[in-house]
Amino acid sequence: MKAFLKIIMIVTLSLTIVLIGGIFYLTHGLNKGKNIELDGIAPAQLKDGVYNGKYDAGRWSNHLKVIVKNQKISEINIEDDVTFVMPSVSDQLFIKVIEAQDTKVDTISGATITSKAYLKSIESAINN
């Protein structure tokens, strides 16, 4: 009986540690993501070329390549994506940015922090 209780205690403790670690991982960078300030893109800054930008904050970290042709953002490619990839979010968001030629666009509902993380990477590429 004592051995059984020990096993139950070890399993319970292990599950608790895994749960706490998972919660920490899922929320690491959350506050930083909520408070992302977007500066926008100045059209005069758009010079033809390929630019790398990244945002680093836990599971929202990403690395993008922004292609500018004829002084307009023509393409945005993901080099290193966020942890929980949702292609529909990045596709919709990148279309908005290309149409607006700016990062001051509405975020994708249900993926606000992921959207802001991508937008910050785009700004990082263009503004640096």
C-alpha positions, -999 to 999 in steps of 0.1 A, spaced: 0 0 0 28 24 8 45 17 -26 12 25 -43 8 58 -24 44 67 -33 37 61 -70 5 82 -68 24 110 -51 52 109 -77 28 109 -106 8 138 -91 39 158 -85 52 151 -120 19 162 -135 19 193 -114 54 202 -126 45 196 -162 13 217 -159 31 246 -142 58 245 -169 32 244 -197 14 274 -182 47 293 -179 56 285 -215 22 295 -229 21 328 -211 58 338 -214 59 370 -234 21 375 -231 23 409 -213 50 421 -237 27 411 -266 -3 429 -252 16 461 -249 33 461 -284 33 496 -298 31 497 -335 49 527 -351 37 522 -387 58 525 -419 68 558 -435 62 554 -473 94 574 -480 114 547 -462 104 520 -487 134 513 -508 137 483 -531 153 453 -515 149 423 -492 147 431 -455 148 408 -425 128 416 -394 122 398 -362 102 399 -329 114 380 -299 90 372 -271 84 336 -260 61 316 -283 53 347 -304 89 350 -316 92 351 -354 115 361 -382 101 375 -415 116 385 -448 99 416 -464 104 422 -501 100 457 -514 97 463 -552 90 496 -568 90 512 -534 61 490 -522 59 460 -500 52 432 -525 58 401 -504 62 390 -469 77 355 -461 80 337 -428 115 325 -421 109 313 -386 73 312 -374 56 315 -340 52 284 -320 16 277 -327 14 283 -365 -19 295 -380 -14 301 -417 -48 317 -421 -38 344 -396 -5 353 -413 -20 351 -448 -49 375 -439 -26 398 -420 1 400 -448 -26 408 -474 -38 437 -452 -3 450 -448 4 448 -486 -28 465 -494 -23 493 -469 15 495 -473 16 500 -435 15 480 -403 -13 501 -389 -40 476 -399 -66 457 -379 -53 426 -362 -69 392 -368 -96 385 -344 -87 357 -319 -50 362 -327 -42 397 -316 -8 391 -300 3 368 -329 -8 396 -353 10 423 -334 41 401 -333 41 397 -371 35 434 -375 63 443 -352 86 421 -373 76 438 -405 83 472 -389 116 459 -376 125 449 -412 115 482 -428 124 507 -401 159 494 -392 
